[in-house]
Amino acid sequence: MRVRPAQARDSEAIRDILDHPISRAFSPESAHQATESAICYVIESEDRVLGFCRFDPHEDGGYELSMLVHPEHHNKGFGSFLLDGSLKELSSGTRIRVEVVPNNGAALAFLMGRGFTHIGRTEHADVLEMVTP
Ligand SMILES: CC(C)(COP(=O)(O)OP(=O)(O)OC[C@H]1O[C@@H](n2cnc3c(N)ncnc32)[C@H](O)[C@@H]1OP(=O)(O)O)[C@@H](O)C(=O)NCCC(=O)NCCS
């Protein structure tokens, strides 16, 4: 299992993860709209891409995080390994913001267990933030 920068050949696997109905139900619209200058990492296990972590530059500085693990592989530790491996690649002191759709308690628990703090709500999402160590 490893985390590595995403490559063009990963686009089909990433699209499959994004298009899964469970992913659609639990990811904000922003997860589906990558900016050109986004930084993206994937987690690969046995030659299969099982998830991605994408950092889109945010208007207030820092990045907006979108992350998804393939729904068939939730709760197996892949998300933690992917997030840790991706955050390590960013400079220390980088502000990371993430939006979580309502009724996604699993993602809130996941992110808050990994250093994110709940900072507020928009009309459509809870907003969490962290600054990389
Ligand atoms: C959030 C997500 C990335 C986590 O990935 P994952 O591979 O399932 O994560 P892990 O297996 O490493 O860890 C899951 C953690 O959540 C916890 N968890 C899972 N469901 C939970 C629930 N309903 N309530 C509380 N905690 C829950 C697990 O106990 C585990 O915590 P622990 O490691 O401290 O014991 C994945 O669920 C996902 O892709 N969700 C849909 C998209 C999304 O919500 N993305 C985040 C915002 S963009």
The ligand as an SDF file (V2000), in Angstrom:
LIG
                    3D

 48 50  0  0  0  0  0  0  0  0999 V2000
  -14.1700    9.9280    5.2410 C   0  0  0  0  0  0  0  0  0  0  0  0
  -13.4130    8.7930    4.5200 C   0  0  0  0  0  0  0  0  0  0  0  0
  -12.4100    9.4210    3.5480 C   0  0  0  0  0  0  0  0  0  0  0  0
  -12.6990    7.9320    5.5470 C   0  0  0  0  0  0  0  0  0  0  0  0
  -11.9840    6.9150    4.8680 O   0  0  0  0  0  0  0  0  0  0  0  0
  -11.8260    5.4430    5.5060 P   0  0  0  0  0  0  0  0  0  0  0  0
  -10.8990    4.6690    4.6510 O   0  0  0  0  0  0  0  0  0  0  0  0
  -13.1630    4.8580    5.7640 O   0  0  0  0  0  0  0  0  0  0  0  0
  -11.1010    5.8460    6.8890 O   0  0  0  0  0  0  0  0  0  0  0  0
  -10.3680    4.9040    7.9640 P   0  0  0  0  0  0  0  0  0  0  0  0
  -10.7940    3.4890    7.7720 O   0  0  0  0  0  0  0  0  0  0  0  0
   -8.9160    5.2100    7.9420 O   0  0  0  0  0  0  0  0  0  0  0  0
  -10.9380    5.5040    9.3360 O   0  0  0  0  0  0  0  0  0  0  0  0
  -12.3280    5.5610    9.5700 C   0  0  0  0  0  0  0  0  0  0  0  0
  -12.5170    6.2060   10.9330 C   0  0  0  0  0  0  0  0  0  0  0  0
  -13.8270    6.7390   11.0370 O   0  0  0  0  0  0  0  0  0  0  0  0
  -14.4930    6.1320   12.1340 C   0  0  0  0  0  0  0  0  0  0  0  0
  -15.9010    5.9980   11.7700 N   0  0  0  0  0  0  0  0  0  0  0  0
  -16.4190    5.4090   10.6970 C   0  0  0  0  0  0  0  0  0  0  0  0
  -17.7650    5.5240   10.6890 N   0  0  0  0  0  0  0  0  0  0  0  0
  -18.0700    6.2220   11.8080 C   0  0  0  0  0  0  0  0  0  0  0  0
  -19.2830    6.7080   12.3740 C   0  0  0  0  0  0  0  0  0  0  0  0
  -20.4630    6.4600   11.7900 N   0  0  0  0  0  0  0  0  0  0  0  0
  -19.2300    7.4180   13.5180 N   0  0  0  0  0  0  0  0  0  0  0  0
  -18.0540    7.6550   14.1340 C   0  0  0  0  0  0  0  0  0  0  0  0
  -16.8580    7.2280   13.6430 N   0  0  0  0  0  0  0  0  0  0  0  0
  -16.8860    6.5380   12.5000 C   0  0  0  0  0  0  0  0  0  0  0  0
  -13.8050    4.8010   12.3210 C   0  0  0  0  0  0  0  0  0  0  0  0
  -13.9800    4.3260   13.6370 O   0  0  0  0  0  0  0  0  0  0  0  0
  -12.3530    5.1980   12.0570 C   0  0  0  0  0  0  0  0  0  0  0  0
  -11.7920    5.8940   13.1450 O   0  0  0  0  0  0  0  0  0  0  0  0
  -10.5040    5.3740   13.9530 P   0  0  0  0  0  0  0  0  0  0  0  0
   -9.4550    5.0550   12.9360 O   0  0  0  0  0  0  0  0  0  0  0  0
  -10.1280    6.5310   14.8270 O   0  0  0  0  0  0  0  0  0  0  0  0
  -10.9790    4.1760   14.6780 O   0  0  0  0  0  0  0  0  0  0  0  0
  -14.4080    7.8680    3.7420 C   0  0  0  0  0  0  0  0  0  0  0  0
  -15.4040    7.4180    4.6480 O   0  0  0  0  0  0  0  0  0  0  0  0
  -15.0830    8.5270    2.5620 C   0  0  0  0  0  0  0  0  0  0  0  0
  -14.5610    8.5100    1.4430 O   0  0  0  0  0  0  0  0  0  0  0  0
  -16.2900    9.0930    2.7780 N   0  0  0  0  0  0  0  0  0  0  0  0
  -17.0760    9.7330    1.7470 C   0  0  0  0  0  0  0  0  0  0  0  0
  -16.4920   11.0750    1.3240 C   0  0  0  0  0  0  0  0  0  0  0  0
  -16.2340   12.0390    2.4660 C   0  0  0  0  0  0  0  0  0  0  0  0
  -17.0240   12.1150    3.3930 O   0  0  0  0  0  0  0  0  0  0  0  0
  -15.0890   12.7470    2.3860 N   0  0  0  0  0  0  0  0  0  0  0  0
  -14.6700   13.7050    3.4290 C   0  0  0  0  0  0  0  0  0  0  0  0
  -15.0540   15.1180    3.1350 C   0  0  0  0  0  0  0  0  0  0  0  0
  -14.6120   15.6920    1.5150 S   0  0  0  0  0  0  0  0  0  0  0  0
  1  2  1  0
  2  3  1  0
  2  4  1  0
  2 36  1  0
  4  5  1  0
  5  6  1  0
  6  7  2  0
  6  8  1  0
  6  9  1  0
  9 10  1  0
 10 11  2  0
 10 12  1  0
 10 13  1  0
 13 14  1  0
 14 15  1  0
 15 16  1  0
 15 30  1  0
 16 17  1  0
 17 18  1  0
 17 28  1  0
 18 19  1  0
 18 27  1  0
 19 20  2  0
 20 21  1  0
 21 22  1  0
 21 27  2  0
 22 23  1  0
 22 24  2  0
 24 25  1  0
 25 26  2  0
 26 27  1  0
 28 29  1  0
 28 30  1  0
 30 31  1  0
 31 32  1  0
 32 33  2  0
 32 34  1  0
 32 35  1  0
 36 37  1  0
 36 38  1  0
 38 39  2  0
 38 40  1  0
 40 41  1  0
 41 42  1  0
 42 43  1  0
 43 44  2  0
 43 45  1  0
 45 46  1  0
 46 47  1  0
 47 48  1  0
M  END
$$$$
